[in-house]
Amino acid sequence: MIATPIAIDVPLRTDSDGVIRVGNTRVTLHTIIGFYNSGETPEDLHDGFPTVSLADIYAVIAYYLANRAAVDDYLHQIDE
């Protein structure tokens, strides 16, 4: 039998300029979600951004899917 899963922290942080980055990397939330929305798979993203672990990419995408409206609002603000 599998144990009850533990909660997973979303590896996002806001830098001193207000940009949301993934984990301890310079890769931005905007970059990961932008490529994801254009059809890239998590594995493709990991190949392109090997400093971001595959687990972190999946966690960020899961966070995005659960909070799409809020993340999309943030991304639109960044684009402006």
mmCIF file as gemmi writes it, N, C-alpha and C atoms, coordinates in Angstrom:
data_model
loop_
_atom_site.group_PDB
_atom_site.id
_atom_site.type_symbol
_atom_site.label_atom_id
_atom_site.label_alt_id
_atom_site.label_comp_id
_atom_site.label_asym_id
_atom_site.label_entity_id
_atom_site.label_seq_id
_atom_site.pdbx_PDB_ins_code
_atom_site.Cartn_x
_atom_site.Cartn_y
_atom_site.Cartn_z
_atom_site.occupancy
_atom_site.B_iso_or_equiv
_atom_site.pdbx_formal_charge
_atom_site.auth_seq_id
_atom_site.auth_asym_id
_atom_site.pdbx_PDB_model_num
ATOM 1 N N . MET Axp A 1 ? 0.842 -1.183 0 1 0 ? 1 A 1
ATOM 2 C CA . MET Axp A 1 ? 0 0 0 1 0 ? 1 A 1
ATOM 3 C C . MET Axp A 1 ? 0.888 1.247 0 1 0 ? 1 A 1
ATOM 4 N N . ILE Axp A 2 ? 0.467 2.244 -0.737 1 0 ? 2 A 1
ATOM 5 C CA . ILE Axp A 2 ? 1.22 3.49 -0.816 1 0 ? 2 A 1
ATOM 6 C C . ILE Axp A 2 ? 0.821 4.394 0.344 1 0 ? 2 A 1
ATOM 7 N N . ALA Axp A 3 ? 1.797 5.055 0.885 1 0 ? 3 A 1
ATOM 8 C CA . ALA Axp A 3 ? 1.541 5.997 1.979 1 0 ? 3 A 1
ATOM 9 C C . ALA Axp A 3 ? 0.851 7.242 1.438 1 0 ? 3 A 1
ATOM 10 N N . THR Axp A 4 ? 0.195 7.948 2.31 1 0 ? 4 A 1
ATOM 11 C CA . THR Axp A 4 ? -0.438 9.207 1.921 1 0 ? 4 A 1
ATOM 12 C C . THR Axp A 4 ? 0.641 10.151 1.406 1 0 ? 4 A 1
ATOM 13 N N . PRO Axp A 5 ? 0.446 10.717 0.219 1 0 ? 5 A 1
ATOM 14 C CA . PRO Axp A 5 ? 1.462 11.605 -0.345 1 0 ? 5 A 1
ATOM 15 C C . PRO Axp A 5 ? 1.662 12.851 0.52 1 0 ? 5 A 1
ATOM 16 N N . ILE Axp A 6 ? 2.886 13.325 0.532 1 0 ? 6 A 1
ATOM 17 C CA . ILE Axp A 6 ? 3.184 14.562 1.239 1 0 ? 6 A 1
ATOM 18 C C . ILE Axp A 6 ? 2.921 15.741 0.307 1 0 ? 6 A 1
ATOM 19 N N . ALA Axp A 7 ? 2.752 16.893 0.883 1 0 ? 7 A 1
ATOM 20 C CA . ALA Axp A 7 ? 2.578 18.101 0.078 1 0 ? 7 A 1
ATOM 21 C C . ALA Axp A 7 ? 3.896 18.446 -0.597 1 0 ? 7 A 1
ATOM 22 N N . ILE Axp A 8 ? 3.805 18.963 -1.787 1 0 ? 8 A 1
ATOM 23 C CA . ILE Axp A 8 ? 4.995 19.363 -2.532 1 0 ? 8 A 1
ATOM 24 C C . ILE Axp A 8 ? 5.032 20.883 -2.599 1 0 ? 8 A 1
ATOM 25 N N . ASP Axp A 9 ? 6.155 21.453 -2.22 1 0 ? 9 A 1
ATOM 26 C CA . ASP Axp A 9 ? 6.321 22.895 -2.317 1 0 ? 9 A 1
ATOM 27 C C . ASP Axp A 9 ? 6.491 23.292 -3.784 1 0 ? 9 A 1
ATOM 28 N N . VAL Axp A 10 ? 5.878 24.391 -4.153 1 0 ? 10 A 1
ATOM 29 C CA . VAL Axp A 10 ? 6.042 24.91 -5.51 1 0 ? 10 A 1
ATOM 30 C C . VAL Axp A 10 ? 7.337 25.714 -5.523 1 0 ? 10 A 1
ATOM 31 N N . PRO Axp A 11 ? 8.268 25.355 -6.396 1 0 ? 11 A 1
ATOM 32 C CA . PRO Axp A 11 ? 9.591 25.988 -6.386 1 0 ? 11 A 1
ATOM 33 C C . PRO Axp A 11 ? 9.614 27.33 -7.109 1 0 ? 11 A 1
ATOM 34 N N . LEU Axp A 12 ? 8.872 28.287 -6.589 1 0 ? 12 A 1
ATOM 35 C CA . LEU Axp A 12 ? 8.845 29.627 -7.177 1 0 ? 12 A 1
ATOM 36 C C . LEU Axp A 12 ? 9.314 30.635 -6.144 1 0 ? 12 A 1
ATOM 37 N N . ARG Axp A 13 ? 10.04 31.639 -6.618 1 0 ? 13 A 1
ATOM 38 C CA . ARG Axp A 13 ? 10.494 32.722 -5.744 1 0 ? 13 A 1
ATOM 39 C C . ARG Axp A 13 ? 10.436 34.023 -6.536 1 0 ? 13 A 1
ATOM 40 N N . THR Axp A 14 ? 10.216 35.092 -5.826 1 0 ? 14 A 1
ATOM 41 C CA . THR Axp A 14 ? 10.202 36.411 -6.451 1 0 ? 14 A 1
ATOM 42 C C . THR Axp A 14 ? 11.531 37.084 -6.17 1 0 ? 14 A 1
ATOM 43 N N . ASP Axp A 15 ? 12.218 37.531 -7.224 1 0 ? 15 A 1
ATOM 44 C CA . ASP Axp A 15 ? 13.518 38.176 -7.034 1 0 ? 15 A 1
ATOM 45 C C . ASP Axp A 15 ? 13.335 39.643 -6.643 1 0 ? 15 A 1
ATOM 46 N N . SER Axp A 16 ? 14.44 40.34 -6.454 1 0 ? 16 A 1
ATOM 47 C CA . SER Axp A 16 ? 14.394 41.727 -5.983 1 0 ? 16 A 1
ATOM 48 C C . SER Axp A 16 ? 13.749 42.682 -6.985 1 0 ? 16 A 1
ATOM 49 N N . ASP Axp A 17 ? 13.631 42.26 -8.251 1 0 ? 17 A 1
ATOM 50 C CA . ASP Axp A 17 ? 12.982 43.081 -9.274 1 0 ? 17 A 1
ATOM 51 C C . ASP Axp A 17 ? 11.514 42.725 -9.457 1 0 ? 17 A 1
ATOM 52 N N . GLY Axp A 18 ? 11 41.786 -8.643 1 0 ? 18 A 1
ATOM 53 C CA . GLY Axp A 18 ? 9.602 41.391 -8.738 1 0 ? 18 A 1
ATOM 54 C C . GLY Axp A 18 ? 9.322 40.335 -9.787 1 0 ? 18 A 1
ATOM 55 N N . VAL Axp A 19 ? 10.373 39.715 -10.325 1 0 ? 19 A 1
ATOM 56 C CA . VAL Axp A 19 ? 10.221 38.673 -11.339 1 0 ? 19 A 1
ATOM 57 C C . VAL Axp A 19 ? 10.166 37.322 -10.628 1 0 ? 19 A 1
ATOM 58 N N . ILE Axp A 20 ? 9.204 36.496 -11.023 1 0 ? 20 A 1
ATOM 59 C CA . ILE Axp A 20 ? 9.068 35.173 -10.419 1 0 ? 20 A 1
ATOM 60 C C . ILE Axp A 20 ? 9.979 34.21 -11.17 1 0 ? 20 A 1
ATOM 61 N N . ARG Axp A 21 ? 10.851 33.554 -10.409 1 0 ? 21 A 1
ATOM 62 C CA . ARG Axp A 21 ? 11.818 32.606 -10.966 1 0 ? 21 A 1
ATOM 63 C C . ARG Axp A 21 ? 11.581 31.218 -10.397 1 0 ? 21 A 1
ATOM 64 N N . VAL Axp A 22 ? 12.074 30.207 -11.119 1 0 ? 22 A 1
ATOM 65 C CA . VAL Axp A 22 ? 11.879 28.816 -10.729 1 0 ? 22 A 1
ATOM 66 C C . VAL Axp A 22 ? 13.069 28.349 -9.892 1 0 ? 22 A 1
ATOM 67 N N . GLY Axp A 23 ? 12.761 27.924 -8.67 1 0 ? 23 A 1
ATOM 68 C CA . GLY Axp A 23 ? 13.801 27.401 -7.777 1 0 ? 23 A 1
ATOM 69 C C . GLY Axp A 23 ? 14.934 28.378 -7.589 1 0 ? 23 A 1
ATOM 70 N N . ASN Axp A 24 ? 16.141 27.839 -7.56 1 0 ? 24 A 1
ATOM 71 C CA . ASN Axp A 24 ? 17.33 28.673 -7.401 1 0 ? 24 A 1
ATOM 72 C C . ASN Axp A 24 ? 17.979 28.999 -8.735 1 0 ? 24 A 1
ATOM 73 N N . THR Axp A 25 ? 17.179 28.994 -9.806 1 0 ? 25 A 1
ATOM 74 C CA . THR Axp A 25 ? 17.702 29.267 -11.142 1 0 ? 25 A 1
ATOM 75 C C . THR Axp A 25 ? 17.318 30.679 -11.567 1 0 ? 25 A 1
ATOM 76 N N . ARG Axp A 26 ? 17.836 31.073 -12.709 1 0 ? 26 A 1
ATOM 77 C CA . ARG Axp A 26 ? 17.458 32.355 -13.293 1 0 ? 26 A 1
ATOM 78 C C . ARG Axp A 26 ? 16.27 32.209 -14.247 1 0 ? 26 A 1
ATOM 79 N N . VAL Axp A 27 ? 15.807 30.991 -14.456 1 0 ? 27 A 1
ATOM 80 C CA . VAL Axp A 27 ? 14.694 30.722 -15.376 1 0 ? 27 A 1
ATOM 81 C C . VAL Axp A 27 ? 13.407 31.282 -14.768 1 0 ? 27 A 1
ATOM 82 N N . THR Axp A 28 ? 12.65 32.002 -15.579 1 0 ? 28 A 1
ATOM 83 C CA . THR Axp A 28 ? 11.442 32.656 -15.076 1 0 ? 28 A 1
ATOM 84 C C . THR Axp A 28 ? 10.196 31.796 -15.263 1 0 ? 28 A 1
ATOM 85 N N . LEU Axp A 29 ? 9.208 32.084 -14.436 1 0 ? 29 A 1
ATOM 86 C CA . LEU Axp A 29 ? 7.894 31.466 -14.583 1 0 ? 29 A 1
ATOM 87 C C . LEU Axp A 29 ? 7.35 31.77 -15.972 1 0 ? 29 A 1
ATOM 88 N N . HIS Axp A 30 ? 7.533 32.992 -16.429 1 0 ? 30 A 1
ATOM 89 C CA . HIS Axp A 30 ? 7.074 33.426 -17.741 1 0 ? 30 A 1
ATOM 90 C C . HIS Axp A 30 ? 7.645 32.529 -18.839 1 0 ? 30 A 1
ATOM 91 N N . THR Axp A 31 ? 8.917 32.2 -18.739 1 0 ? 31 A 1
ATOM 92 C CA . THR Axp A 31 ? 9.57 31.361 -19.741 1 0 ? 31 A 1
ATOM 93 C C . THR Axp A 31 ? 8.992 29.952 -19.751 1 0 ? 31 A 1
ATOM 94 N N . ILE Axp A 32 ? 8.911 29.334 -18.587 1 0 ? 32 A 1
ATOM 95 C CA . ILE Axp A 32 ? 8.41 27.96 -18.506 1 0 ? 32 A 1
ATOM 96 C C . ILE Axp A 32 ? 6.978 27.868 -19.014 1 0 ? 32 A 1
ATOM 97 N N . ILE Axp A 33 ? 6.111 28.756 -18.549 1 0 ? 33 A 1
ATOM 98 C CA . ILE Axp A 33 ? 4.702 28.691 -18.949 1 0 ? 33 A 1
ATOM 99 C C . ILE Axp A 33 ? 4.53 29.092 -20.408 1 0 ? 33 A 1
ATOM 100 N N . GLY Axp A 34 ? 5.31 30.04 -20.87 1 0 ? 34 A 1
ATOM 101 C CA . GLY Axp A 34 ? 5.234 30.434 -22.28 1 0 ? 34 A 1
ATOM 102 C C . GLY Axp A 34 ? 5.538 29.275 -23.211 1 0 ? 34 A 1
ATOM 103 N N . PHE Axp A 35 ? 6.633 28.567 -22.94 1 0 ? 35 A 1
ATOM 104 C CA . PHE Axp A 35 ? 6.972 27.408 -23.767 1 0 ? 35 A 1
ATOM 105 C C . PHE Axp A 35 ? 5.961 26.282 -23.59 1 0 ? 35 A 1
ATOM 106 N N . TYR Axp A 36 ? 5.49 26.078 -22.361 1 0 ? 36 A 1
ATOM 107 C CA . TYR Axp A 36 ? 4.477 25.038 -22.115 1 0 ? 36 A 1
ATOM 108 C C . TYR Axp A 36 ? 3.214 25.334 -22.932 1 0 ? 36 A 1
ATOM 109 N N . ASN Axp A 37 ? 2.772 26.586 -22.927 1 0 ? 37 A 1
ATOM 110 C CA . ASN Axp A 37 ? 1.557 26.964 -23.669 1 0 ? 37 A 1
ATOM 111 C C . ASN Axp A 37 ? 1.748 26.895 -25.178 1 0 ? 37 A 1
ATOM 112 N N . SER Axp A 38 ? 2.999 26.906 -25.632 1 0 ? 38 A 1
ATOM 113 C CA . SER Axp A 38 ? 3.232 26.784 -27.074 1 0 ? 38 A 1
ATOM 114 C C . SER Axp A 38 ? 3.446 25.327 -27.49 1 0 ? 38 A 1
ATOM 115 N N . GLY Axp A 39 ? 3.231 24.385 -26.549 1 0 ? 39 A 1
ATOM 116 C CA . GLY Axp A 39 ? 3.233 22.979 -26.907 1 0 ? 39 A 1
ATOM 117 C C . GLY Axp A 39 ? 4.426 22.168 -26.442 1 0 ? 39 A 1
ATOM 118 N N . GLU Axp A 40 ? 5.368 22.8 -25.764 1 0 ? 40 A 1
ATOM 119 C CA . GLU Axp A 40 ? 6.526 22.06 -25.258 1 0 ? 40 A 1
ATOM 120 C C . GLU Axp A 40 ? 6.106 21.14 -24.115 1 0 ? 40 A 1
ATOM 121 N N . THR Axp A 41 ? 6.676 19.957 -24.069 1 0 ? 41 A 1
ATOM 122 C CA . THR Axp A 41 ? 6.413 19.037 -22.968 1 0 ? 41 A 1
ATOM 123 C C . THR Axp A 41 ? 7.353 19.361 -21.813 1 0 ? 41 A 1
ATOM 124 N N . PRO Axp A 42 ? 7.044 18.891 -20.615 1 0 ? 42 A 1
ATOM 125 C CA . PRO Axp A 42 ? 7.976 19.092 -19.505 1 0 ? 42 A 1
ATOM 126 C C . PRO Axp A 42 ? 9.371 18.545 -19.822 1 0 ? 42 A 1
ATOM 127 N N . GLU Axp A 43 ? 9.446 17.42 -20.512 1 0 ? 43 A 1
ATOM 128 C CA . GLU Axp A 43 ? 10.736 16.849 -20.88 1 0 ? 43 A 1
ATOM 129 C C . GLU Axp A 43 ? 11.487 17.76 -21.852 1 0 ? 43 A 1
ATOM 130 N N . ASP Axp A 44 ? 10.766 18.347 -22.825 1 0 ? 44 A 1
ATOM 131 C CA . ASP Axp A 44 ? 11.378 19.312 -23.749 1 0 ? 44 A 1
ATOM 132 C C . ASP Axp A 44 ? 11.921 20.508 -22.978 1 0 ? 44 A 1
ATOM 133 N N . LEU Axp A 45 ? 11.134 20.99 -22.022 1 0 ? 45 A 1
ATOM 134 C CA . LEU Axp A 45 ? 11.561 22.133 -21.218 1 0 ? 45 A 1
ATOM 135 C C . LEU Axp A 45 ? 12.816 21.796 -20.429 1 0 ? 45 A 1
ATOM 136 N N . HIS Axp A 46 ? 12.859 20.607 -19.868 1 0 ? 46 A 1
ATOM 137 C CA . HIS Axp A 46 ? 14.042 20.204 -19.108 1 0 ? 46 A 1
ATOM 138 C C . HIS Axp A 46 ? 15.266 20.107 -20.021 1 0 ? 46 A 1
ATOM 139 N N . ASP Axp A 47 ? 15.077 19.614 -21.233 1 0 ? 47 A 1
ATOM 140 C CA . ASP Axp A 47 ? 16.188 19.567 -22.19 1 0 ? 47 A 1
ATOM 141 C C . ASP Axp A 47 ? 16.697 20.971 -22.5 1 0 ? 47 A 1
ATOM 142 N N . GLY Axp A 48 ? 15.788 21.918 -22.625 1 0 ? 48 A 1
ATOM 143 C CA . GLY Axp A 48 ? 16.17 23.295 -22.938 1 0 ? 48 A 1
ATOM 144 C C . GLY Axp A 48 ? 16.688 24.079 -21.749 1 0 ? 48 A 1
ATOM 145 N N . PHE Axp A 49 ? 16.25 23.701 -20.571 1 0 ? 49 A 1
ATOM 146 C CA . PHE Axp A 49 ? 16.637 24.396 -19.342 1 0 ? 49 A 1
ATOM 147 C C . PHE Axp A 49 ? 17.089 23.366 -18.309 1 0 ? 49 A 1
ATOM 148 N N . PRO Axp A 50 ? 18.248 22.746 -18.531 1 0 ? 50 A 1
ATOM 149 C CA . PRO Axp A 50 ? 18.684 21.653 -17.659 1 0 ? 50 A 1
ATOM 150 C C . PRO Axp A 50 ? 18.984 22.075 -16.222 1 0 ? 50 A 1
ATOM 151 N N . THR Axp A 51 ? 19.089 23.366 -15.968 1 0 ? 51 A 1
ATOM 152 C CA . THR Axp A 51 ? 19.308 23.804 -14.584 1 0 ? 51 A 1
ATOM 153 C C . THR Axp A 51 ? 18.039 23.672 -13.746 1 0 ? 51 A 1
ATOM 154 N N . VAL Axp A 52 ? 16.897 23.526 -14.416 1 0 ? 52 A 1
ATOM 155 C CA . VAL Axp A 52 ? 15.621 23.333 -13.718 1 0 ? 52 A 1
ATOM 156 C C . VAL Axp A 52 ? 15.321 21.836 -13.724 1 0 ? 52 A 1
ATOM 157 N N . SER Axp A 53 ? 15.142 21.256 -12.547 1 0 ? 53 A 1
ATOM 158 C CA . SER Axp A 53 ? 14.869 19.819 -12.494 1 0 ? 53 A 1
ATOM 159 C C . SER Axp A 53 ? 13.514 19.52 -13.129 1 0 ? 53 A 1
ATOM 160 N N . LEU Axp A 54 ? 13.394 18.317 -13.634 1 0 ? 54 A 1
ATOM 161 C CA . LEU Axp A 54 ? 12.134 17.893 -14.242 1 0 ? 54 A 1
ATOM 162 C C . LEU Axp A 54 ? 11.005 17.934 -13.208 1 0 ? 54 A 1
ATOM 163 N N . ALA Axp A 55 ? 11.308 17.557 -11.982 1 0 ? 55 A 1
ATOM 164 C CA . ALA Axp A 55 ? 10.298 17.601 -10.914 1 0 ? 55 A 1
ATOM 165 C C . ALA Axp A 55 ? 9.824 19.035 -10.681 1 0 ? 55 A 1
ATOM 166 N N . ASP Axp A 56 ? 10.746 20.003 -10.702 1 0 ? 56 A 1
ATOM 167 C CA . ASP Axp A 56 ? 10.364 21.405 -10.52 1 0 ? 56 A 1
ATOM 168 C C . ASP Axp A 56 ? 9.502 21.886 -11.678 1 0 ? 56 A 1
ATOM 169 N N . ILE Axp A 57 ? 9.822 21.464 -12.889 1 0 ? 57 A 1
ATOM 170 C CA . ILE Axp A 57 ? 9.016 21.855 -14.053 1 0 ? 57 A 1
ATOM 171 C C . ILE Axp A 57 ? 7.598 21.321 -13.912 1 0 ? 57 A 1
ATOM 172 N N . TYR Axp A 58 ? 7.466 20.07 -13.541 1 0 ? 58 A 1
ATOM 173 C CA . TYR Axp A 58 ? 6.129 19.502 -13.341 1 0 ? 58 A 1
ATOM 174 C C . TYR Axp A 58 ? 5.379 20.237 -12.224 1 0 ? 58 A 1
ATOM 175 N N . ALA Axp A 59 ? 6.067 20.581 -11.135 1 0 ? 59 A 1
ATOM 176 C CA . ALA Axp A 59 ? 5.422 21.285 -10.024 1 0 ? 59 A 1
ATOM 177 C C . ALA Axp A 59 ? 4.939 22.665 -10.463 1 0 ? 59 A 1
ATOM 178 N N . VAL Axp A 60 ? 5.744 23.356 -11.238 1 0 ? 60 A 1
ATOM 179 C CA . VAL Axp A 60 ? 5.359 24.687 -11.726 1 0 ? 60 A 1
ATOM 180 C C . VAL Axp A 60 ? 4.159 24.586 -12.666 1 0 ? 60 A 1
ATOM 181 N N . ILE Axp A 61 ? 4.168 23.609 -13.554 1 0 ? 61 A 1
ATOM 182 C CA . ILE Axp A 61 ? 3.037 23.435 -14.473 1 0 ? 61 A 1
ATOM 183 C C . ILE Axp A 61 ? 1.776 23.066 -13.694 1 0 ? 61 A 1
ATOM 184 N N . ALA Axp A 62 ? 1.895 22.198 -12.694 1 0 ? 62 A 1
ATOM 185 C CA . ALA Axp A 62 ? 0.737 21.837 -11.872 1 0 ? 62 A 1
ATOM 186 C C . ALA Axp A 62 ? 0.19 23.066 -11.157 1 0 ? 62 A 1
ATOM 187 N N . TYR Axp A 63 ? 1.088 23.906 -10.631 1 0 ? 63 A 1
ATOM 188 C CA . TYR Axp A 63 ? 0.659 25.143 -9.977 1 0 ? 63 A 1
ATOM 189 C C . TYR Axp A 63 ? -0.08 26.035 -10.978 1 0 ? 63 A 1
ATOM 190 N N . TYR Axp A 64 ? 0.476 26.149 -12.17 1 0 ? 64 A 1
ATOM 191 C CA . TYR Axp A 64 ? -0.158 26.961 -13.206 1 0 ? 64 A 1
ATOM 192 C C . TYR Axp A 64 ? -1.562 26.452 -13.53 1 0 ? 64 A 1
ATOM 193 N N . LEU Axp A 65 ? -1.687 25.153 -13.718 1 0 ? 65 A 1
ATOM 194 C CA . LEU Axp A 65 ? -2.993 24.589 -14.075 1 0 ? 65 A 1
ATOM 195 C C . LEU Axp A 65 ? -4.017 24.777 -12.959 1 0 ? 65 A 1
ATOM 196 N N . ALA Axp A 66 ? -3.566 24.783 -11.711 1 0 ? 66 A 1
ATOM 197 C CA . ALA Axp A 66 ? -4.478 24.966 -10.574 1 0 ? 66 A 1
ATOM 198 C C . ALA Axp A 66 ? -4.791 26.439 -10.313 1 0 ? 66 A 1
ATOM 199 N N . ASN Axp A 67 ? -3.962 27.342 -10.857 1 0 ? 67 A 1
ATOM 200 C CA . ASN Axp A 67 ? -4.103 28.78 -10.592 1 0 ? 67 A 1
ATOM 201 C C . ASN Axp A 67 ? -3.986 29.581 -11.885 1 0 ? 67 A 1
ATOM 202 N N . ARG Axp A 68 ? -4.587 29.06 -12.931 1 0 ? 68 A 1
ATOM 203 C CA . ARG Axp A 68 ? -4.402 29.628 -14.269 1 0 ? 68 A 1
ATOM 204 C C . ARG Axp A 68 ? -4.751 31.114 -14.348 1 0 ? 68 A 1
ATOM 205 N N . ALA Axp A 69 ? -5.867 31.517 -13.791 1 0 ? 69 A 1
ATOM 206 C CA . ALA Axp A 69 ? -6.286 32.922 -13.915 1 0 ? 69 A 1
ATOM 207 C C . ALA Axp A 69 ? -5.266 33.861 -13.274 1 0 ? 69 A 1
ATOM 208 N N . ALA Axp A 70 ? -4.815 33.539 -12.081 1 0 ? 70 A 1
ATOM 209 C CA . ALA Axp A 70 ? -3.855 34.399 -11.382 1 0 ? 70 A 1
ATOM 210 C C . ALA Axp A 70 ? -2.515 34.434 -12.109 1 0 ? 70 A 1
ATOM 211 N N . VAL Axp A 71 ? -2.053 33.284 -12.574 1 0 ? 71 A 1
ATOM 212 C CA . VAL Axp A 71 ? -0.77 33.243 -13.294 1 0 ? 71 A 1
ATOM 213 C C . VAL Axp A 71 ? -0.893 33.975 -14.625 1 0 ? 71 A 1
ATOM 214 N N . ASP Axp A 72 ? -1.989 33.775 -15.339 1 0 ? 72 A 1
ATOM 215 C CA . ASP Axp A 72 ? -2.179 34.492 -16.599 1 0 ? 72 A 1
ATOM 216 C C . ASP Axp A 72 ? -2.211 35.999 -16.381 1 0 ? 72 A 1
ATOM 217 N N . ASP Axp A 73 ? -2.839 36.449 -15.288 1 0 ? 73 A 1
ATOM 218 C CA . ASP Axp A 73 ? -2.833 37.897 -14.983 1 0 ? 73 A 1
ATOM 219 C C . ASP Axp A 73 ? -1.406 38.384 -14.777 1 0 ? 73 A 1
ATOM 220 N N . TYR Axp A 74 ? -0.608 37.625 -14.02 1 0 ? 74 A 1
ATOM 221 C CA . TYR Axp A 74 ? 0.805 37.992 -13.795 1 0 ? 74 A 1
ATOM 222 C C . TYR Axp A 74 ? 1.544 38.046 -15.131 1 0 ? 74 A 1
ATOM 223 N N . LEU Axp A 75 ? 1.358 37.049 -15.974 1 0 ? 75 A 1
ATOM 224 C CA . LEU Axp A 75 ? 2.071 36.99 -17.253 1 0 ? 75 A 1
ATOM 225 C C . LEU Axp A 75 ? 1.678 38.162 -18.148 1 0 ? 75 A 1
ATOM 226 N N . HIS Axp A 76 ? 0.404 38.541 -18.133 1 0 ? 76 A 1
ATOM 227 C CA . HIS Axp A 76 ? -0.042 39.697 -18.932 1 0 ? 76 A 1
ATOM 228 C C . HIS Axp A 76 ? 0.584 40.985 -18.406 1 0 ? 76 A 1
ATOM 229 N N . GLN Axp A 77 ? 0.722 41.107 -17.091 1 0 ? 77 A 1
ATOM 230 C CA . GLN Axp A 77 ? 1.377 42.292 -16.523 1 0 ? 77 A 1
ATOM 231 C C . GLN Axp A 77 ? 2.829 42.364 -16.958 1 0 ? 77 A 1
ATOM 232 N N . ILE Axp A 78 ? 3.506 41.224 -16.974 1 0 ? 78 A 1
ATOM 233 C CA . ILE Axp A 78 ? 4.913 41.178 -17.392 1 0 ? 78 A 1
ATOM 234 C C . ILE Axp A 78 ? 5.042 41.566 -18.864 1 0 ? 78 A 1
ATOM 235 N N . ASP Axp A 79 ? 4.092 41.126 -19.676 1 0 ? 79 A 1
ATOM 236 C CA . ASP Axp A 79 ? 4.148 41.412 -21.114 1 0 ? 79 A 1
ATOM 237 C C . ASP Axp A 79 ? 3.935 42.887 -21.426 1 0 ? 79 A 1
ATOM 238 N N . GLU Axp A 80 ? 3.261 43.613 -20.544 1 0 ? 80 A 1
ATOM 239 C CA . GLU Axp A 80 ? 2.954 45.023 -20.818 1 0 ? 80 A 1
ATOM 240 C C . GLU Axp A 80 ? 4.071 45.949 -20.498 1 0 ? 80 A 1
